[in-house]
Amino acid sequence: MRFAYVILSYLLAPVAFGFLLWRGFGNRAYWQRFGERLGYGECRLDEPSIWIHAVSVGEVQAAAALVKTLRQRYPDTPMVLTTVTPTGLETAQAKFGDSVCYSYAPYDLPRAVRRFFDRVQPKLAIVLETELWPNLYHECGRRNVPLVLASARISPRSVHKYRRLLGLFREALSHGIVIAAQSEKDAERFRSLGANAARTHVTGNIKFDFELPASVVEDGRRLRALHAPGRPVWIAASTHEAEEGQVLDAFVRLRADVNDALLMLVPRHPDRFGDVAALLRARGFRFVTRSSGGTCDPATPVFLGDSLGELPVFYAAADVAFVGGSLVPVGGHNLLEPAALALPVLTGPYTFNAEEIAALLIEQGAARVVRNHTELAAALLRYFRDPALRERDGNAGLETVRANRGALERLIELVDPLI
C-alpha cells in the first residue's frame, strides 16, 4: 500500500505547489524558502541533531518548554525545528533566536524526505501532536532514527478516516515509534491503527507545561492603561473568516448595555489583517491597529491586534476571552493561555482540535460554550455585570492549568534513553 501512496504523493505534488503559489498572493512568505519543501535548504549540519517538528503557531508555542529543557540537558547537540506555515516559522524564530536551526518540513515525498535527513542528520525525531507521514516515518525506520510522537492525539473523526487506509498507517506506525499520547482514549485509537502497545504511553499534554514570560501581566496592564483606562475589555482571539462577522454582531448587542466596552480583535492569520480592517470599516467601527502605534480614545470601540507574538499580552489586558476557530468548523485554538492568566474563557462548539482540554475546562467551570453571536453577547454581558462570577471562572481556569502540568517531565523520561 505504501507504493500506491508514493505514486499518489508525486501525482498530488503539483496541487501542493499550486496551493503555495495561491497562498503567496496573500502572504509572500509562502513564496520564500521554497526549496525546503523539497528537502533542500541552508540548514545543514555536520553532526547528528535533535529534530522537533511543530506544524504551526500552536504547536510551536507548545514546544517552547520542550526546546528549553532539551537545550539545557544536551547543550552540545544541535537542534532543528521544522514547521509548515510562515507564521509558525516566524513564531519559532522569535521564541528561540539563534539557538535552533530552522526549516520548513519537507513534503512527504521519498526524495525530499531523504534530502532533508541528509542535511540535518537527526538522531532523534520528535513530532508534536499528530502528523502521520508514511514516507517520513519509513525513512526514520530505514535510518534507525528513533521517532517520538509527543502529545499525540487522534480525534474520533480522524481515526475513522485512517482506518480506511489501515494497511498504510499500520506500516507507518510499525517502525519502533514511541507514542506519548495525550489521553488513554488517544492511546487506544493509536493501538487500533497498529501502534505497538508496549511503546504507547499516556503522558498528558505538554501544552499545560508552557511558561508565560514574567513580563506578560505587567505588559498587559500597561497596554490596558494606555488604550482602555477604566473601560471593560474583552478579546476575540485567533478568529477566522466568517467568524469576525459573528463577533461584531455580538459586540453590537453588548454595546447596547455596556456602551464603553473595548473589543480587542486578533485574527488568526496575518495575511487576513487587511481583510479584517476592511470589514471593520464596512461595518462602521472606528478602530486603532497595533501596528499603527496609535492609541484608542474613549470613543474607539475596537483595537485590532495586527502583530505577531503579542497575543499573551493582549489576553493580559482583557477581562474576558473568546477563543476563535470555534464558531466555525476549524476546531478551535489554544484555550490554555487565557485560562493561565485567570480569564474566563468563551468558546464556540467546534473544539475538536483539543477536545480533551476544552472538555476539562468546561467541566471545571473555567470555559463556557456559545453557539452563535446571540449567546456570545449574553455570556459577555453576564460576565461584565457579575465581577464575582468572572473571578470565580477565571480562577478555575488557572487552577486547572496548574493541576495538569507534568506532561513534559513524563515525556523527557521517554526521550532521554533514546538520545
C-alpha positions as CSV (number, residue, x, y, z in Angstrom):
1,M,0.0,0.0,0.0
2,R,2.9,2.4,0.6
3,F,3.9,2.0,-3.0
4,A,0.5,3.3,-4.1
5,Y,0.8,6.1,-1.6
6,V,4.2,7.1,-3.0
7,I,2.7,7.3,-6.5
8,L,-0.2,9.3,-5.3
9,S,2.1,11.7,-3.4
10,Y,4.0,12.5,-6.6
11,L,0.8,12.9,-8.6
12,L,-0.6,15.4,-6.0
13,A,2.7,17.3,-5.6
14,P,1.7,19.9,-8.3
15,V,-1.5,20.5,-6.3
16,A,0.5,21.3,-3.2
17,F,2.8,23.6,-5.2
18,G,-0.2,25.4,-6.6
19,F,-1.6,25.8,-3.2
20,L,1.6,27.5,-2.0
21,L,1.6,29.7,-5.1
22,W,-2.0,30.8,-4.4
23,R,-1.4,31.4,-0.7
24,G,1.6,33.5,-1.7
25,F,-0.6,36.2,-3.3
26,G,-2.0,36.9,0.2
27,N,1.2,36.3,2.1
28,R,4.5,36.5,0.2
29,A,6.2,34.4,2.9
30,Y,4.7,31.3,1.2
31,W,7.0,32.0,-1.8
32,Q,10.1,32.1,0.3
33,R,12.4,29.2,1.3
34,F,10.5,27.1,-1.3
35,G,13.4,24.6,-1.7
36,E,13.0,23.5,1.9
37,R,9.6,22.0,0.9
38,L,11.6,19.7,-1.4
39,G,14.3,18.8,1.2
40,Y,16.9,21.5,0.2
41,G,17.8,24.4,2.4
42,E,20.5,26.3,4.2
43,C,20.1,24.4,7.5
44,R,23.0,21.9,7.1
45,L,24.6,20.2,10.0
46,D,27.9,18.2,10.3
47,E,26.8,16.3,13.3
48,P,23.7,14.4,14.5
49,S,20.9,16.7,15.7
50,I,17.6,16.5,17.7
51,W,14.8,17.4,15.4
52,I,11.4,18.7,16.6
53,H,8.5,19.2,14.2
54,A,5.8,21.7,15.2
55,V,3.3,22.2,12.4
56,S,2.2,25.8,13.2
57,V,1.9,28.5,15.8
58,G,0.1,26.5,18.5
59,E,2.5,23.6,18.3
60,V,5.5,26.0,18.3
61,Q,4.2,27.6,21.4
62,A,3.7,24.1,23.0
63,A,7.2,23.2,22.0
64,A,8.8,26.1,23.9
65,A,9.3,24.3,27.2
66,L,10.5,21.2,25.4
67,V,13.1,23.1,23.4
68,K,14.3,24.9,26.6
69,T,14.6,21.6,28.5
70,L,16.4,19.8,25.7
71,R,18.8,22.7,25.2
72,Q,19.6,22.6,29.0
73,R,20.1,18.8,29.0
74,Y,22.0,18.5,25.7
75,P,23.7,21.8,25.1
76,D,26.3,20.3,22.7
77,T,23.7,18.7,20.4
78,P,22.4,20.8,17.5
79,M,18.6,21.3,17.4
80,V,16.5,21.6,14.3
81,L,12.9,22.9,14.4
82,T,10.6,22.5,11.4
83,T,7.2,23.9,10.8
84,V,4.7,24.1,7.9
85,T,3.4,27.6,8.0
86,P,5.2,31.0,7.7
87,T,3.5,32.2,10.9
88,G,4.8,29.0,12.7
89,L,8.4,29.8,11.4
90,E,8.2,33.4,12.4
91,T,6.9,32.5,15.9
92,A,9.7,29.9,16.3
93,Q,12.4,32.4,15.3
94,A,11.0,35.0,17.7
95,K,10.9,32.5,20.6
96,F,14.2,30.6,20.1
97,G,16.5,33.0,18.3
98,D,19.8,31.6,17.2
99,S,19.7,28.6,19.5
100,V,17.9,26.5,16.9
101,C,18.3,25.7,13.2
102,Y,15.0,26.4,11.3
103,S,13.4,24.9,8.2
104,Y,10.1,24.1,6.6
105,A,9.3,20.4,6.8
106,P,9.7,18.6,3.5
107,Y,6.7,17.3,1.6
108,D,6.1,13.7,2.2
109,L,7.9,12.7,-1.0
110,P,10.6,10.0,-0.7
111,R,13.4,12.0,-2.3
112,A,12.5,15.2,-0.5
113,V,12.5,13.4,2.8
114,R,15.9,11.7,2.1
115,R,17.4,15.1,1.2
116,F,16.1,16.6,4.4
117,F,17.6,13.7,6.5
118,D,20.9,14.1,4.7
119,R,21.3,17.7,5.6
120,V,20.0,17.8,9.2
121,Q,21.2,14.2,10.3
122,P,18.6,13.7,13.0
123,K,19.5,11.2,15.7
124,L,16.1,11.7,17.3
125,A,12.8,13.0,15.8
126,I,10.0,14.4,17.9
127,V,6.7,15.2,16.2
128,L,4.3,17.3,18.3
129,E,0.7,16.2,18.3
130,T,-0.2,14.1,15.3
131,E,1.1,14.2,11.7
132,L,1.1,10.8,10.1
133,W,3.5,10.9,7.2
134,P,4.2,7.4,5.9
135,N,7.3,8.3,3.9
136,L,8.9,10.3,6.7
137,Y,8.2,7.6,9.2
138,H,9.6,5.0,6.8
139,E,12.8,6.9,6.5
140,C,13.1,7.1,10.3
141,G,12.8,3.4,10.4
142,R,15.3,2.8,7.5
143,R,17.9,5.0,9.2
144,N,17.2,3.7,12.7
145,V,16.2,7.2,13.9
146,P,14.0,7.0,17.0
147,L,10.7,8.8,16.5
148,V,8.5,10.1,19.3
149,L,5.0,11.4,18.8
150,A,4.7,13.9,21.6
151,S,1.3,15.0,23.0
152,A,-0.1,12.6,20.3
153,R,-3.8,12.7,19.7
154,I,-6.3,11.4,17.1
155,S,-9.8,12.7,17.1
156,P,-12.7,10.2,16.8
157,R,-13.5,11.8,13.4
158,S,-9.9,11.2,12.1
159,V,-9.5,7.7,13.3
160,H,-12.4,6.5,11.1
161,K,-10.6,8.1,8.1
162,Y,-7.3,6.5,9.0
163,R,-9.0,3.0,9.3
164,R,-9.9,3.2,5.6
165,L,-6.2,3.1,4.9
166,L,-5.3,0.8,7.8
167,G,-2.7,-1.1,5.9
168,L,-0.8,2.1,5.1
169,F,-0.9,3.5,8.7
170,R,-0.2,0.2,10.3
171,E,3.0,0.0,8.3
172,A,3.8,3.7,9.1
173,L,3.4,3.1,12.9
174,S,5.5,-0.1,12.8
175,H,9.0,1.4,12.8
176,G,9.6,1.4,16.6
177,I,7.8,4.6,17.1
178,V,7.2,5.8,20.7
179,I,3.8,7.3,21.2
180,A,3.3,9.7,24.1
181,A,-0.4,10.1,23.9
182,Q,-2.4,12.9,25.5
183,S,-5.0,10.6,26.9
184,E,-6.0,7.0,27.3
185,K,-8.6,7.4,24.6
186,D,-5.9,8.7,22.2
187,A,-3.6,5.8,23.1
188,E,-6.4,3.3,22.4
189,R,-7.0,4.9,19.0
190,F,-3.3,4.6,18.1
191,R,-3.3,1.0,19.1
192,S,-6.4,0.4,16.9
193,L,-4.3,1.7,14.0
194,G,-1.5,-0.8,14.6
195,A,0.8,1.1,17.1
196,N,2.9,-1.1,19.3
197,A,1.1,-1.3,22.7
198,A,4.4,-1.6,24.6
199,R,5.6,1.7,23.0
200,T,2.3,3.5,23.5
201,H,2.2,5.6,26.7
202,V,-0.1,8.2,28.2
203,T,1.9,11.2,29.2
204,G,-0.6,14.0,29.0
205,N,-0.4,17.2,27.0
206,I,2.7,19.3,27.2
207,K,0.6,22.4,26.3
208,F,-0.1,22.6,30.0
209,D,3.6,23.0,30.7
210,F,4.0,26.2,28.8
211,E,5.7,29.2,30.5
212,L,4.4,32.7,30.1
213,P,7.1,35.4,30.2
214,A,7.3,37.0,33.6
215,S,6.6,40.4,32.0
216,V,3.3,39.4,30.3
217,V,1.0,40.5,33.1
218,E,2.7,43.9,33.6
219,D,2.9,44.5,29.9
220,G,-0.9,43.7,29.6
221,R,-1.6,46.2,32.4
222,R,0.4,48.9,30.7
223,L,-1.4,48.2,27.4
224,R,-4.8,48.4,29.0
225,A,-3.9,51.6,30.8
226,L,-2.8,53.1,27.5
227,H,-5.9,52.1,25.4
228,A,-8.7,51.5,27.8
229,P,-8.3,53.1,31.3
230,G,-11.5,52.4,33.3
231,R,-13.2,50.5,30.5
232,P,-14.4,46.9,30.3
233,V,-12.3,45.0,27.8
234,W,-12.9,41.7,26.0
235,I,-10.8,39.9,23.5
236,A,-11.8,37.8,20.4
237,A,-8.6,35.9,19.7
238,S,-7.4,33.7,16.8
239,T,-10.5,34.5,14.8
240,H,-11.2,33.2,11.2
241,E,-13.1,34.3,8.2
242,A,-16.9,34.2,8.7
243,E,-16.2,34.4,12.5
244,E,-15.3,38.1,12.8
245,G,-18.8,39.0,11.5
246,Q,-20.4,37.0,14.3
247,V,-18.0,38.6,16.8
248,L,-19.0,42.1,15.6
249,D,-22.7,41.2,15.7
250,A,-22.2,40.1,19.4
251,F,-20.4,43.3,20.1
252,V,-23.2,45.4,18.7
253,R,-25.6,43.6,21.1
254,L,-23.2,44.0,24.0
255,R,-22.7,47.7,23.5
256,A,-26.5,48.3,23.9
257,D,-25.9,47.5,27.6
258,V,-22.1,48.2,28.0
259,N,-21.5,51.1,25.7
260,D,-18.0,51.8,26.8
261,A,-16.6,48.2,26.2
262,L,-13.5,47.8,24.1
263,L,-13.1,44.8,21.8
264,M,-9.5,43.6,21.1
265,L,-9.9,41.7,17.9
266,V,-6.9,39.5,16.9
267,P,-7.3,37.5,13.7
268,R,-5.5,34.1,13.5
269,H,-3.6,34.7,10.2
270,P,-1.5,37.7,9.4
271,D,-2.5,37.6,5.7
272,R,-6.1,38.4,6.8
273,F,-5.2,41.6,8.8
274,G,-6.1,43.8,5.9
275,D,-9.4,41.9,5.2
276,V,-10.5,42.3,8.9
277,A,-9.6,46.0,8.8
278,A,-11.8,46.4,5.7
279,L,-14.6,44.5,7.4
280,L,-14.4,46.9,10.4
281,R,-14.6,49.9,8.0
282,A,-17.5,48.4,6.1
283,R,-19.4,47.8,9.4
284,G,-18.7,51.4,10.5
285,F,-16.5,50.6,13.5
286,R,-13.8,53.1,14.5
287,F,-10.6,51.2,15.3
288,V,-6.9,51.5,16.1
289,T,-4.4,49.0,14.8
290,R,-1.5,47.8,16.9
291,S,0.9,48.3,14.0
292,S,0.0,52.0,13.7
293,G,1.2,52.8,17.2
294,G,-1.9,54.9,17.7
295,T,-3.9,54.9,21.0
296,C,-7.6,54.2,21.5
297,D,-9.6,57.1,22.8
298,P,-12.8,56.6,24.8
299,A,-14.9,56.7,21.6
300,T,-12.8,54.0,19.9
301,P,-14.6,50.6,20.2
302,V,-12.1,48.3,18.6
303,F,-8.4,47.6,18.9
304,L,-7.1,45.5,16.0
305,G,-4.2,43.3,17.1
306,D,-2.3,43.1,13.8
307,S,1.0,41.9,15.2
308,L,2.8,38.7,15.8
309,G,3.8,37.2,19.2
310,E,1.8,39.6,21.4
311,L,-1.3,37.5,22.0
312,P,-0.5,36.7,25.6
313,V,-0.1,40.4,26.3
314,F,-3.4,41.1,24.7
315,Y,-5.0,38.4,26.9
316,A,-3.4,40.0,29.9
317,A,-5.1,43.3,29.1
318,A,-8.6,41.8,28.9
319,D,-11.3,40.8,31.3
320,V,-12.9,38.0,29.3
321,A,-11.6,36.0,26.4
322,F,-13.4,34.4,23.4
323,V,-11.1,32.0,21.6
324,G,-11.8,31.7,17.9
325,G,-11.7,28.9,15.3
326,S,-14.7,27.6,17.3
327,L,-17.8,29.3,15.9
328,V,-16.7,27.9,12.5
329,P,-15.7,24.3,11.9
330,V,-11.9,24.9,12.2
331,G,-11.6,23.1,15.5
332,G,-10.7,25.8,17.9
333,H,-7.4,27.2,19.2
334,N,-5.4,27.4,22.4
335,L,-7.7,27.8,25.4
336,L,-4.9,27.4,28.0
337,E,-3.2,30.8,27.5
338,P,-6.2,32.9,28.7
339,A,-7.0,30.3,31.4
340,A,-3.4,30.6,32.7
341,L,-4.0,34.3,33.0
342,A,-7.2,33.7,35.1
343,L,-9.5,34.9,32.4
344,P,-12.9,33.3,32.0
345,V,-13.0,31.6,28.6
346,L,-15.7,31.5,25.9
347,T,-15.5,29.1,23.0
348,G,-17.8,28.1,20.2
349,P,-18.9,24.4,19.8
350,Y,-16.1,23.4,17.4
351,T,-13.3,22.4,19.7
352,F,-12.2,19.1,18.1
353,N,-8.5,20.3,17.7
354,A,-8.2,19.9,21.5
355,E,-11.4,18.3,22.6
356,E,-9.9,16.9,25.9
357,I,-8.7,20.3,27.0
358,A,-11.9,22.0,26.1
359,A,-14.0,19.3,27.9
360,L,-11.8,19.6,31.0
361,L,-12.1,23.4,31.2
362,I,-15.8,23.3,30.6
363,E,-16.2,20.6,33.3
364,Q,-14.2,22.7,35.8
365,G,-16.3,25.8,35.1
366,A,-13.4,27.6,33.5
367,A,-14.9,27.8,30.0
368,R,-18.4,28.2,28.6
369,V,-19.7,27.2,25.1
370,V,-21.5,29.8,23.0
371,R,-23.1,28.6,19.7
372,N,-23.8,31.9,18.0
373,H,-23.4,35.7,18.3
374,T,-26.5,36.0,20.5
375,E,-25.2,33.5,23.1
376,L,-21.7,35.2,22.9
377,A,-23.2,38.6,23.6
378,A,-25.3,37.2,26.5
379,A,-22.3,35.5,28.1
380,L,-20.2,38.6,27.8
381,L,-22.9,40.7,29.4
382,R,-23.3,38.3,32.3
383,Y,-19.5,38.4,33.0
384,F,-19.4,42.2,32.8
385,R,-22.4,42.5,35.2
386,D,-21.0,40.0,37.7
387,P,-17.4,40.5,38.6
388,A,-17.5,37.7,41.2
389,L,-18.6,35.2,38.5
390,R,-15.8,36.5,36.3
391,E,-13.2,36.0,39.0
392,R,-14.6,32.5,40.0
393,D,-14.4,31.2,36.5
394,G,-11.1,32.8,35.8
395,N,-9.5,31.2,38.9
396,A,-11.0,27.8,38.0
397,G,-9.1,28.0,34.7
398,L,-5.8,29.0,36.4
399,E,-6.2,26.1,38.9
400,T,-6.9,23.6,36.1
401,V,-3.8,24.6,34.2
402,R,-1.7,24.2,37.4
403,A,-3.2,20.8,38.2
404,N,-2.4,19.3,34.8
405,R,1.3,20.3,34.5
406,G,3.8,17.5,34.4
407,A,3.5,16.0,30.9
408,L,6.9,17.5,29.9
409,E,8.6,15.6,32.7
410,R,7.0,12.3,31.7
411,L,7.9,13.0,28.0
412,I,11.6,13.6,28.9
413,E,11.7,10.3,30.8
414,L,10.8,8.6,27.4
415,V,13.2,10.7,25.3
416,D,16.3,10.6,27.5
417,P,17.1,6.8,26.8
418,L,16.6,7.4,23.1
419,I,19.2,10.2,23.0
